[in-house]
Amino acid sequence: MSMDLDWITPQQAAEQRGITDRRIQELCAKGLVSGAVRLGRDWLIPKDTPKLLDGRTKAVKSSKKAYARG
């Protein structure tokens, strides 16, 4: 079976982003990964999907602190 090279698996996305593949799958299921599609029981993610800020990263936490300080 030939797979288009513009897609990556949740495992590959997890390695790139430093989180678990299960977390990537959860984000896909919640619709938080733009362009992700479900093929049977597997997820396919576009290679050019930007890094996700899912609320657990330092960038999001520091922006929340800055916003709270007002």
Order of alpha helices (4+ residues) and beta strands (2+ residues): beta-alpha-alpha-beta-beta-alpha
